[in-house]
Amino acid sequence: MFRPSKRLKIVAYAAIFGGIGIFFVRAFRQNWATVQAHDFRFHVGYLCAAVACVCVSYLIGTRAWQVGINGMSGTVKLSFSESVAAVNASSLTKYLPGKVWSYALQMYWLANAGFSKSLVMYVNLISLYISLISTVLAGLVFLLFSPDVLPLQTVFAALFGLIVLDALSLAFHSVLFRWAIEFVNRRFNRELKYFEPTGRLLVEMHVCHLLASAVFGFAAYLMSLGIGYDFPLRAAPRMFAAFLISDFIGFAAILVPGGLGVREGFMYMMLGGAATGSLALTLPIATRTLTMGADLLLGGVAFRLLKTFRTPKAMSARD
């Protein structure tokens, strides 16, 4: 299997971030007059509400993860505070190159609580899949109320196709997740095992992630109000959709830590680029600051909660 050298990785990162930098420099030059003309009035109430929305969305996602790991763990269970400690402390590593550091940390921490590495990795794969599907689904639904971004026929077709895909994944989850485990085992030379989730468990995780996506999207609108853009509520769906779909695109950019720059560039384009002037430039940067602040806030709380982890009790028979 081909493994890129360290020098090749450095060149790739330099090319990616260089391209992102050039893109934003040109965008700022094109719209600098509108940025200067905007009256940036910071509203603490809206800013605090935006931070709260992001934190709540993360906690709902953590609840979905807890549902998954407790539903398949046998006799060992995690409390919600322990779940917050494991998920939100490890999520800070998403700003490092690669996408697997958080899983490795969870395996390390949860081993002391009696959870197998296979189970931790498997639950993360399921939760990640459902989270990504839910994010795009919510984004497409919000796009239905913003026909000037994409034709409604295109959005309906994409939404219908994704709903069908998600329904099939629920109906045939055993085949899908077994294939995912086999892929991870081959790719990373692991020996992870398959755990059978119930249909009810998968539905509950879907509901949690869909709710988390809706709350997460609302944070973008609150952030726009918080930095002085007085938009009516009818303008919110476009911001919801841009924030959610660009977040998905940022995650899909595997080589870029935390999707830095990629998410902002895609959000800029979805907001209309030069057509919306300063908003298209400042809101992506403001929401990046928002999410990083929420990551640090919850990460700090999570590290304090790590001391609540218990010593090993009853080991799961399915380890």
Secondary structure as the mmCIF struct_conf table of DSSP 4:
data_model
#
loop_
_struct_conf.conf_type_id
_struct_conf.id
_struct_conf.beg_label_comp_id
_struct_conf.beg_label_asym_id
_struct_conf.beg_label_seq_id
_struct_conf.end_label_comp_id
_struct_conf.end_label_asym_id
_struct_conf.end_label_seq_id
HELX_RH_AL_P HELX_RH_AL_P1 LYS A 6 ALA A 37
BEND BEND1 HIS A 38 HIS A 38
HELX_RH_AL_P HELX_RH_AL_P2 VAL A 44 GLY A 71
TURN_TY1_P TURN_TY1_P1 MET A 72 MET A 72
BEND BEND2 SER A 73 SER A 73
TURN_TY1_P TURN_TY1_P2 GLY A 74 THR A 75
HELX_RH_AL_P HELX_RH_AL_P3 PHE A 80 SER A 90
HELX_RH_3T_P HELX_RH_3T_P1 SER A 91 TYR A 95
BEND BEND3 LEU A 96 LYS A 99
HELX_RH_AL_P HELX_RH_AL_P4 TRP A 101 ALA A 111
TURN_TY1_P TURN_TY1_P3 ASN A 112 GLY A 114
HELX_RH_AL_P HELX_RH_AL_P5 LYS A 117 LEU A 143
TURN_TY1_P TURN_TY1_P4 LEU A 144 PHE A 145
TURN_TY1_P TURN_TY1_P5 PRO A 147 VAL A 149
BEND BEND4 LEU A 150 LEU A 150
HELX_RH_AL_P HELX_RH_AL_P6 LEU A 152 ALA A 171
TURN_TY1_P TURN_TY1_P6 PHE A 172 PHE A 172
HELX_RH_AL_P HELX_RH_AL_P7 HIS A 173 PHE A 188
TURN_TY1_P TURN_TY1_P7 ASN A 189 ASN A 189
HELX_RH_AL_P HELX_RH_AL_P8 GLY A 199 GLY A 226
TURN_TY1_P TURN_TY1_P8 ILE A 227 GLY A 228
HELX_RH_3T_P HELX_RH_3T_P2 LEU A 233 ALA A 235
HELX_RH_AL_P HELX_RH_AL_P9 ALA A 236 ALA A 252
TURN_TY1_P TURN_TY1_P9 ILE A 254 LEU A 255
BEND BEND5 VAL A 256 VAL A 256
HELX_RH_3T_P HELX_RH_3T_P3 PRO A 257 GLY A 259
TURN_TY1_P TURN_TY1_P10 LEU A 260 GLY A 261
HELX_RH_AL_P HELX_RH_AL_P10 VAL A 262 MET A 270
TURN_TY1_P TURN_TY1_P11 LEU A 271 GLY A 272
HELX_RH_3T_P HELX_RH_3T_P4 GLY A 273 THR A 276
TURN_TY1_P TURN_TY1_P12 GLY A 277 GLY A 277
HELX_RH_AL_P HELX_RH_AL_P11 SER A 278 LEU A 305
HELX_RH_3T_P HELX_RH_3T_P5 LEU A 306 THR A 308
HELX_LH_PP_P HELX_LH_PP_P1 PHE A 309 PRO A 312
BEND BEND6 ALA A 314 ALA A 314
HELX_LH_PP_P HELX_LH_PP_P2 MET A 315 SER A 316
TURN_TY1_P TURN_TY1_P13 ALA A 317 ARG A 318
#
